[in-house]
Amino acid sequence: MAVTDTIFQHGTLGLLVPGLFDGTITAGELLQHGDTGIGTLNGLDGEVIIVDGHAYQARQDGQIREIAADETLPFASVHFEKPDVSDQLTALNQADFEQQVISDYRLTNVFAAIRIDGTFKHIKTRVAPRQEQPYKTLVAATAEQPEFTGADVEGTIVGYYAPHLFQGATVGGFHLHFLSKDHQLGGHLLDFEIAKATLKVQHFADFHVHLPIDNEAYLREQFDNEVIDKAINKAER
């Protein structure tokens, strides 16, 4: 029976900061813990969007493809979808959406999954470019990223809201990815404007972090919380 009250996260956002980009969990194993979520692939290769049990990669060349079960990820968050609430949204930009959702669903100190299905007047995404060893830091690796835009696009936004207390383990606040219905546009969401859509929110009391303790580079790394916080704010916003 699927566990629907827990976010399962492999790795931490913080481990990407010094450049620990090697994949440490397979997509097949990850999907045993959830049917919806976000992440990145081995080598920081693009943006991962997991919808309805299928994992997709938005690549730096703008292409979208489904990920094979044996491909690996250094970081990803997933859950089994069972929304607590659903609402209809119209004519709403990103800033107003975020303020409204935090207030309406009391998310300030709560983990929540966010899913928005509908038509978007404007979408802007970016995609992290694939890195090769020796890896750069996250900030250096993401200093230049291809950006993509769409107008009057039908698709799905998926991702999470996390309390700011957990910045470093994940992204404090909203962390959202996008996949168009025709699989022609996707990536880490930078900006959007909703034309007409359905919002689903799922609250979680449990946040399960699975660490890559068999990875030697992870075991050796000396993490700096202040560096991590600044890097996440720069690379993920």
C-alpha positions in Angstrom: 0.0 0.0 0.0 1.4 3.4 -1.0 2.4 5.7 1.8 0.7 9.0 1.1 1.6 11.0 4.2 5.4 11.3 3.6 7.7 13.1 1.3 10.6 10.8 0.4 13.8 12.7 -0.5 17.0 11.2 -1.7 20.1 13.3 -0.9 19.9 16.9 0.1 20.0 20.1 -1.9 23.0 21.0 0.2 25.1 18.2 -1.1 24.8 19.6 -4.6 26.4 22.9 -3.5 30.1 21.7 -3.4 29.5 19.7 -6.6 28.4 16.2 -5.5 26.6 15.5 -8.7 27.1 11.8 -9.1 23.8 9.8 -9.1 23.3 7.7 -6.0 19.8 6.2 -6.5 18.2 4.7 -9.6 15.0 6.1 -11.1 13.4 2.7 -10.6 14.2 2.7 -6.9 13.1 6.3 -6.5 9.7 5.6 -8.1 9.0 2.9 -5.5 8.7 5.8 -3.0 6.5 8.1 -5.0 4.7 8.8 -8.3 5.1 12.6 -8.4 8.1 14.8 -7.7 11.2 16.7 -8.9 15.0 16.3 -9.0 18.0 16.2 -11.3 20.0 13.5 -13.0 23.6 12.2 -12.7 26.0 15.0 -13.5 23.4 17.7 -12.7 22.0 16.8 -16.2 18.9 18.8 -16.6 15.7 19.0 -14.6 13.6 16.0 -13.6 9.8 16.2 -13.5 7.9 13.1 -12.2 4.2 13.0 -13.0 1.7 10.1 -12.7 4.5 7.6 -12.1 6.6 8.6 -15.1 10.0 10.5 -14.7 11.0 12.9 -17.4 14.2 14.8 -18.1 14.1 18.4 -19.4 17.5 18.7 -21.2 19.6 21.7 -21.7 18.9 21.5 -25.5 15.2 22.0 -24.7 14.2 18.4 -25.5 12.1 16.3 -23.1 12.5 12.5 -22.7 11.4 9.8 -20.3 14.0 8.5 -18.0 15.0 4.9 -17.9 14.7 2.9 -14.7 18.5 2.3 -14.4 19.5 6.0 -14.7 20.7 7.6 -11.5 20.0 10.8 -9.6 21.9 12.6 -6.9 18.9 14.5 -5.6 15.1 14.0 -5.9 11.9 14.4 -3.9 8.9 12.3 -4.5 5.5 11.4 -2.9 2.4 9.4 -3.7 -0.2 11.8 -4.8 -3.3 12.1 -2.6 -4.3 15.8 -2.4 -5.9 17.2 0.7 -7.6 20.1 -1.2 -8.3 21.2 -4.7 -9.2 24.7 -6.0 -9.8 26.5 -9.3 -7.4 29.3 -10.2 -7.7 32.0 -12.9 -5.6 35.0 -13.9 -2.9 34.7 -11.3 0.8 35.5 -11.6 3.5 33.7 -9.6 4.0 36.2 -6.9 0.3 36.5 -6.1 -0.1 32.7 -6.4 2.6 32.0 -3.8 1.3 34.6 -1.3 -2.3 33.3 -1.7 -1.4 29.6 -1.3 0.8 30.1 1.7 -2.0 32.1 3.4 -5.0 30.0 2.3 -3.4 26.6 3.1 -1.3 27.7 6.1 2.0 26.5 4.6 4.5 28.7 6.5 5.7 25.9 8.7 4.4 22.9 6.7 5.7 20.6 4.0 3.3 20.5 1.1 3.2 19.1 -2.5 1.9 21.5 -5.1 0.4 20.5 -8.4 -1.2 22.9 -10.9 -2.8 21.5 -14.1 -4.1 23.9 -16.7 -3.4 26.6 -19.2 -0.6 29.2 -18.5 -0.6 32.5 -20.2 3.2 32.7 -19.7 5.8 30.1 -18.6 9.5 30.6 -18.1 11.9 27.8 -17.2 15.6 27.1 -17.0 17.6 23.9 -17.2 20.8 23.1 -15.5 23.5 22.1 -18.0 25.2 18.7 -17.7 28.5 18.7 -15.8 31.6 16.5 -16.3 34.1 15.5 -13.6 35.9 17.2 -12.0 32.7 18.9 -11.0 32.4 22.6 -10.4 30.4 24.0 -7.4 26.7 24.4 -7.9 26.9 28.2 -8.2 29.6 27.9 -10.9 27.8 25.1 -12.7 24.6 27.1 -12.9 26.1 30.5 -13.6 24.9 30.1 -17.2 21.7 28.1 -17.9 19.5 27.9 -21.0 16.1 29.5 -20.4 12.9 28.6 -22.3 9.6 30.4 -22.6 6.1 29.6 -23.7 2.8 31.4 -24.2 -0.7 29.9 -23.8 0.9 26.6 -22.8 -1.1 23.7 -21.4 0.8 21.6 -18.8 1.5 20.7 -15.2 3.5 22.4 -12.5 4.8 20.0 -9.8 6.9 20.6 -6.7 7.0 21.4 -3.1 6.8 24.1 -0.4 9.1 23.5 2.6 9.5 25.5 5.8 12.5 27.8 5.6 13.9 26.0 8.7 14.8 23.2 6.3 16.8 25.3 3.8 19.8 23.2 3.0 18.1 19.9 3.3 15.9 21.1 0.6 14.8 24.5 -0.8 13.1 26.6 1.8 9.9 27.9 0.3 8.7 26.9 -3.2 10.6 24.6 -5.5 8.6 24.0 -8.7 9.2 22.3 -12.0 7.1 22.4 -15.2 6.2 19.9 -18.0 4.0 20.9 -20.9 1.3 18.5 -22.0 2.9 18.1 -25.4 6.3 17.5 -23.8 7.8 20.4 -25.8 8.6 22.6 -22.7 9.9 21.8 -19.3 12.4 22.6 -16.5 12.9 24.5 -13.3 10.2 27.1 -13.0 11.3 30.7 -13.0 8.1 32.6 -13.7 4.5 31.8 -14.7 1.1 33.3 -15.1 -2.0 31.1 -14.8 -4.8 31.6 -17.2 -7.0 28.8 -15.9 -6.0 25.9 -13.8 -6.7 23.4 -11.1 -4.6 23.6 -7.9 -4.0 20.5 -5.7 -2.3 20.8 -2.4 -1.1 17.9 -0.2 0.2 18.5 3.3 2.8 16.3 5.0 3.7 15.8 8.6 6.6 13.5 7.6 9.7 14.4 5.6 12.0 11.3 5.0 15.5 12.0 3.9 17.5 9.1 2.5 21.3 9.8 2.5 23.9 8.3 0.1 26.0 6.8 2.8 27.7 4.4 0.4 29.1 7.4 -1.6 32.7 8.1 -0.6 32.7 11.8 -1.8 29.6 12.4 0.4 31.2 10.8 3.5 34.3 13.0 3.1 32.6 16.3 2.4 32.8 19.0 5.1 29.6 21.0 4.6 29.3 24.7 5.4 25.7 25.8 6.3 26.3 29.4 5.4 27.8 28.6 2.0 24.9 26.2 1.4 22.3 28.8 2.2 23.8 31.5 -0.1 24.4 29.0 -2.9 20.8 27.7 -2.8 19.4 31.3 -2.9 21.6 32.1 -5.9 21.2 28.8 -7.9 17.6 27.8 -7.1 15.6 31.0 -7.1 
